[in-house]
Amino acid sequence: MKTFKLISLDIVEEKDDDLTQRRIKLEDGLIINREDDHGRWVIEAYVDNDYKGFFQSMFNHEDEIIVQVKITKQSNRPATFLVKVIDINTIGTHINVIFMGTMIDRQLEQVERILKQLMDEGYQGDELLEEFKKRGDTSKA
């Protein structure tokens, strides 16, 4: 298992057929890559007790939710997870919310976007493969 500092937590919510992000003010938090066969992660958010009702409704309905987190430092790109609230603990004037879920693979989305763009530009066969290799090489960025 690997443990990282949780820097930010956003809950993705659907309102009126539109997706919005609700920023959760963290007091502290961590994220653990369980490195198990199911690719599960544990996210632990230590937040003010004011959030208890919000998270309790998710816990009671066992809803899967989408969260975006930043790990280690604020300048890192957010990672997206599909999670469930698995526990809520009261600690004084705060609560500890524990989520478990899997990372949504954003790399696959990027690959599909590049491939579609190349096909739209008319690349085919070996040309498509060569141009894909050029544009998909993020190590040059």
C-alpha positions in Angstrom: 0.0 0.0 0.0 1.1 3.6 -0.7 -0.2 6.6 1.2 -0.3 10.1 0.0 -1.4 13.5 1.4 -4.9 14.6 0.3 -4.7 18.3 -0.8 -8.2 18.9 -2.2 -11.5 17.1 -2.5 -14.3 18.0 -4.9 -17.6 16.2 -5.1 -19.1 16.1 -8.6 -22.8 16.6 -8.4 -25.6 16.5 -11.0 -28.0 19.4 -10.8 -30.6 20.2 -13.5 -28.8 17.9 -16.1 -25.6 19.8 -15.4 -22.5 18.6 -13.6 -21.1 20.9 -10.9 -18.2 20.5 -8.4 -18.6 21.1 -4.7 -15.4 21.9 -3.0 -15.0 20.3 0.4 -12.9 22.3 2.8 -10.4 19.9 4.2 -8.9 20.1 7.7 -6.6 17.2 6.8 -6.8 14.0 4.7 -5.0 11.2 3.0 -5.4 8.8 0.2 -4.2 5.2 0.1 -3.6 3.1 -3.0 -4.5 -0.4 -1.6 -2.6 -2.0 -4.5 -5.2 -4.8 -4.4 -6.5 -6.9 -7.3 -9.5 -4.6 -7.7 -7.4 -1.3 -8.0 -9.2 0.2 -5.0 -8.2 3.3 -3.2 -9.2 4.6 0.2 -9.8 8.4 0.6 -9.9 9.7 4.1 -11.2 13.3 4.6 -11.1 15.1 8.0 -13.6 17.9 7.7 -15.8 20.1 9.9 -18.9 18.6 11.4 -21.0 20.9 9.2 -20.6 18.4 6.4 -22.1 15.5 8.4 -25.6 15.7 6.9 -24.2 16.0 3.4 -22.1 12.9 3.7 -24.6 11.0 5.8 -27.1 11.1 3.0 -24.5 9.5 0.6 -23.7 6.9 3.2 -27.3 6.0 3.8 -28.1 5.6 0.1 -24.9 3.8 -0.7 -24.6 6.0 -3.8 -21.5 5.8 -5.9 -20.2 9.3 -6.4 -17.5 10.9 -8.5 -14.8 12.8 -6.7 -11.8 14.7 -7.9 -8.8 14.9 -5.7 -5.4 16.5 -5.7 -2.7 14.5 -4.2 0.6 15.7 -2.5 0.6 19.3 -3.8 -1.9 21.8 -5.1 -0.1 22.1 -8.5 -0.8 18.5 -9.3 -3.5 17.6 -11.8 -6.7 16.3 -10.2 -7.4 12.6 -10.2 -10.9 11.3 -10.7 -12.4 8.5 -8.7 -15.7 6.6 -8.5 -16.3 6.0 -4.8 -18.8 5.1 -2.0 -18.8 6.6 1.5 -18.0 3.5 3.6 -17.8 5.1 7.1 -18.3 8.4 9.0 -16.7 8.9 12.4 -17.3 11.9 14.7 -14.1 13.3 16.2 -14.8 16.2 18.5 -16.1 19.1 16.3 -15.0 17.3 13.1 -15.9 14.2 11.2 -13.7 11.7 9.4 -15.3 10.5 6.1 -13.9 7.4 4.5 -14.5 6.6 0.8 -13.5 3.6 -1.1 -13.4 3.2 -4.9 -11.4 3.1 -8.1 -9.6 5.7 -10.2 -11.3 6.6 -13.5 -8.6 6.2 -16.1 -8.2 9.6 -17.7 -5.3 8.4 -19.8 -7.7 6.3 -21.8 -9.9 9.3 -22.4 -6.8 11.2 -23.7 -5.8 8.4 -26.0 -9.3 8.2 -27.4 -9.4 12.0 -28.0 -6.1 12.0 -29.9 -7.1 9.0 -32.0 -10.5 10.5 -32.9 -8.8 13.8 -33.8 -6.3 12.0 -36.1 -9.1 10.0 -37.8 -11.1 13.3 -38.3 -8.0 14.7 -39.9 -8.0 11.8 -42.4 -5.1 9.7 -41.1 -5.3 6.0 -41.9 -3.3 2.8 -41.6 0.5 3.2 -41.0 0.2 7.0 -41.2 -2.4 7.0 -38.4 -0.1 4.8 -36.3 3.0 7.1 -36.9 1.1 10.3 -36.2 -0.5 8.8 -33.1 2.9 7.9 -31.8 4.2 11.4 -32.4 1.2 13.2 -30.7 0.8 10.6 -27.9 4.4 11.0 -26.7 3.8 13.1 -23.6 7.4 12.7 -22.5 8.3 15.6 -24.9 5.8 17.9 -23.3 
